[in-house]
Amino acid sequence: MIAAQPSAASSPDAWDEFRQKVATNCVALAVAGNFRAATARVDPFGTESYGVALITGTLKKGVGPASVICVMDKKTGKAELGGESKDWVTLPTARH
C-alpha cells in the first residue's frame, strides 16, 4: 500500500489552509445537492493530485445519516462527490 506523504516544502499553515479548503468546498457541494447539513472529515494530505474527505450529514429527503466521499482537485479546487455509501457495492478482491 502506498501512503500519501506530505511535501517537505509545504508549511503547516499551507496544509491547514488546504484542509480548510477541502472541507469548505466539499460541504458546500453536499449542501447544494442532497444534504440538509453536513460535516467533513478530511484526509490530512490527500493523494498526490486530490484532497479527500468523508462527508457525513442529514439528507434533505430520507431518514438517518448519510455519507459520501468527496475529492477535490489540488490544482483547480474543483470538488466532486461520490454516491451515497448505502449504494456502494462490495466486491471480492483478487488474492496474490
C-alpha positions in Angstrom: 0.0 0.0 0.0 1.3 3.4 -0.9 0.5 6.2 1.5 0.4 9.9 0.6 3.2 11.8 2.1 3.3 15.5 2.9 5.6 17.5 0.8 8.6 18.7 2.7 8.2 22.1 1.0 4.7 22.7 2.4 4.4 24.7 5.6 2.0 23.7 8.4 -0.1 26.8 7.7 -0.3 25.8 4.0 -1.6 22.3 5.0 -4.1 23.9 7.4 -5.4 26.1 4.6 -5.6 23.2 2.2 -7.6 21.1 4.7 -10.0 24.0 5.3 -10.4 24.5 1.5 -11.3 20.8 1.1 -13.8 20.9 3.9 -15.4 24.1 2.7 -15.7 23.1 -0.9 -16.9 19.6 -0.2 -19.5 20.6 2.4 -20.8 23.4 0.2 -21.2 21.0 -2.7 -23.0 18.5 -0.4 -25.4 21.2 0.9 -26.0 22.5 -2.6 -27.1 18.9 -3.5 -28.9 16.4 -1.4 -27.7 17.2 2.1 -29.6 19.4 4.6 -26.5 19.7 6.8 -23.0 18.1 6.5 -19.6 17.9 8.1 -16.2 16.9 6.6 -13.5 14.5 7.9 -10.5 15.5 5.8 -7.6 13.3 5.0 -4.7 15.4 6.3 -2.7 15.4 3.0 -4.9 13.7 0.4 -3.3 12.0 -2.6 -0.7 13.4 -4.9 -3.5 15.0 -7.0 -6.6 15.2 -4.8 -7.8 16.4 -1.4 -10.1 13.7 0.1 -12.9 14.0 2.6 -15.6 11.9 4.1 -18.8 13.9 4.1 -21.5 12.9 6.7 -24.8 14.5 7.4 -28.5 14.5 7.0 -30.3 14.4 3.7 -33.0 16.8 2.5 -35.1 13.7 1.7 -34.6 10.4 3.6 -34.1 9.2 7.1 -31.0 8.8 9.1 -27.4 9.9 8.4 -25.7 9.6 5.0 -22.1 9.6 3.9 -20.3 10.3 0.6 -16.7 10.6 -0.4 -15.5 13.9 -1.8 -12.4 14.6 -3.9 -11.1 18.0 -4.7 -8.5 18.6 -7.4 -5.5 20.2 -5.8 -4.7 22.3 -8.8 -8.2 23.6 -9.7 -10.0 23.4 -6.4 -13.0 21.7 -8.2 -14.7 19.2 -5.9 -16.8 16.2 -6.8 -19.0 13.9 -4.7 -19.3 10.1 -5.0 -22.5 8.2 -4.5 -24.2 7.8 -1.1 -22.5 5.0 0.9 -25.7 3.0 1.2 -25.4 2.4 -2.6 -21.8 1.2 -2.5 -21.1 -2.4 -3.6 -18.7 -4.9 -2.0 -16.6 -6.9 -4.5 -14.3 -9.8 -3.8 -10.6 -8.9 -4.2 -8.0 -10.9 -6.0 -5.6 -12.9 -3.9 -1.9 -12.6 -4.6 
